[in-house]
Amino acid sequence: MESPRHWRLKKQRYALIGEECPHCKAKIFPPRDVCPECGLEAKTAYQFSGKGKVYSYTTINEAPSGFQDMSPYAIALVKLEEGPIVTAQLTDLGGESIWVGMPVEMVTRKLRNDGDERGVILYGYKFRPAFQA
């Protein structure tokens, strides 16, 4: 993802901002302006809690270009408490096993460098195990 596009998406990348449909109250992520549930206009900003559970996951052993230094790494479908399912990298596992239903929380972490010569570091959301207190 190029830097300009990344910055246009910063609200959803840094704060997990989506939308709520004012008609049917569906929570939408990423923002779409049209509700996928009822088909009506949905432009009301909504801040997600960042809490959810692992819905499914896999481990990436052969990473795509630009992500080789992270490999192997885990990617998960995370079902947010509010309903939407997002795809994200899992981080801060510390050797902990991943399992379906595992509680996780959103954190902001480095995604990648956008070109070595420019030195731009792109950050965004990842999920880590949620510690039960």
C-alpha positions, 0 to 999 in steps of 0.5 A, a space after each residue: 500500500 502506498 503512503 498516500 492511500 495509507 494516510 487516507 485510511 488512517 482513522 480505520 488503521 489507527 483507531 478502528 473507525 467504521 460506520 454505524 447504519 442509522 437505519 438498522 444499527 448494523 456496525 460496518 468495517 471497513 466504512 462503505 457509506 452503504 449498509 450491506 445489511 439494509 442497502 441504505 446510506 450509512 455515513 455515521 462514524 463508529 469507533 469499535 472497541 478493538 476487542 474480539 475473538 479469533 474466528 479463524 487463523 493461519 500461519 504465513 511461512 512464505 511471505 510476500 514481497 516486503 514482509 519476508 523479515 516477519 515470516 513466519 507470522 500469523 494472520 487471523 480473521 477476528 470477529 469484533 465484539 460489535 459483529 464485523 470480521 476483520 483480517 489482521 496479523 496477530 502479534 505479541 504471542 510470546 509462544 502462546 498457541 493460537 486457538 479459535 475463540 481466543 480473546 484478542 484486542 487491537 494494538 497499533 504496530 509497525 506494518 512495514 517500511 514503505 521504501 528503504 530510500 524514503 524511510 517511511 514506516 507505516 503503522 496500523 492495527 494488529 491484534 494481540 491476546 487479550 489478558 483476562 484480569 
